[in-house]
Amino acid sequence: MRVSGECGPAMRREPDERVILESKRHGIVLVGPLLRALAVAVAGSVWLAFLPWPWSVASPVLIGCAALLALRSVWRWEATRVVVTPDRLRVSTGILRRHEAVVRIDRVQTLEVEQTLPGRLLRYGTLVAGDLEVTCVPQPRELRRLVERLS
């Protein structure tokens, strides 16, 4: 999590908007996609080792696809931001096609935190603020307390 005052801003915002907290989603979101990419890379390596020449040409293609899958998942993770300002809670995703979901803090009636056992151990969970649901948020209880203080 990045609190106001650290490093430069990572996303566009209003000129008069003061960022209190800016965070990426928890790194746990990378586990599934990176395991799938690893499985494709291993399949490509096995293909290369056990199949004769004409068929083994597909092996570098599989390994390249695995690298692209891994790169895509890290790129999407890097591009997703959770931002808290005095007025809003915002989730911004995407690089080429930007999507932002915003909820005004003064209009949030209920705040919920959902955490599984692995989520409690690794300190991530789902924050539900009105209509906005943000999965795999790092330190969701602290984020909930911050939003409650602001409302």
N, C-alpha and C positions, 0 to 999 in steps of 0.2 A: 504494500500500500504506500502511496505517496501522499503525504500531508502537505498542505499549502506551504510554500516557501522552499521546498526542495526542487532541484533541477528545473528545467524549462517546461512549459506546458506541452503536453503530448497531443492535444486535440484543440480544434477551434472552439471558441466560445465568444459570448457577447463581450464587448470591450469593458463594460462596467461590472461583469460577473466575477465574483470572488470564489475561487475554488477552495473548499475546505478539505476535501479528500478526493484523490484520484487513484484508482486501482485497476489492475487487470484481474481477470478471473483466476482462480486457483490453478496451479499447474497440473492438477489431477485431470483436467479436461484433455490433456495431451496423451495420457496413458493409452486409451483405446485406439486413437488414430495411429500413434507411433507403433503400437503392437501389431496393428494391421499392416503397416508399411514394412515392419520387420518380417512378418510372415510372407509377404510378397517377395521381399529380397531373398529370403531363405529358399523359397520355391524356385526363384530364378537361379540361385546357386546350385541347388540340387539338380535342376533341369540341365544346367551346364555340365555337371559332373557325370550324369548317368545317361544322357541321350546322345545318339550319334550326331555327326556334324550338321546335316541340314537342319535338324530340329533344335540344335543347341544355339542357333543364331537368335532365337527368341529370348534367350537368357538375358542378354544385356538390355533388351526392351523391358523385361519384367523388373530388373534391378533399377532401371531408369524410372519406371512407373512408381516403384517404392520410394525412390528419392523425391519424386514430385508429390506423392501423398504426404510424406513427412514434412516437406517444405510448406505445403498448403495448410496443414493443420497448425504448424507453428506460426505461420503468417496470420491466420484467422485469430489465433489466441492473442497474438501481439496487437492486433487491430481492435480488440474488444476492450472497452473501458467502462468502468463504473465511476461516475462522478457525483459528488455531493457538493452542492452550493447552499447558501443560506435559504434559498427558495425552492430548489428542485433536487430531485434524485433522477439521474439520467444514465441510461445504458446506451452506448454507441457501439455499433458493429460495422464491419465492412471496410474495405479499402477502395475498391473501384466503384462499388455501389453502396453508399452510406445509408445506414438505418439507425435512427435514434428513437428510443422510447423514453418519454419523460413523464414524471408524475410530480405535481406540486406538493411540497411537503405539508403545507397548511391544509391540504385537502385529504390527506391520508388519515383514514379512520382507524385502520388496524394495521399493525406490523406483525408479521409472523416470521419465525426462523424455524426451518426444518433441517435437522441434521441426522444422518444415519450414524451408526457406530464408527465406520471408517471416517466419516466427516468430523465427528467429535475428536477422534484421535489425530487427524491431520489438519484440523482447524479450518474446515470449509463447510458450506451448507447453502441452502436456498433461502433467499430473502423474498418475502411477498409483501409488497407495499401497495395496497389498493389493487389496481388492475395490473401492476407491474410485478413480474416474477423473474428474479435473477438467480440462475443456478450457479453452483460452484463458486460462490463468493468467499474470498478468504476472510477469516475472522468475522462471521456474520453477526455474532452477538454484539461485538463492538460497533459494527456498522448500524445495527438496530438502535443501540443506545445513542449514537450520534444523531440519527434521524429523529429519535424521540426528543432529544434536547432541543433540536432546531424547531420542532413543531409546537 
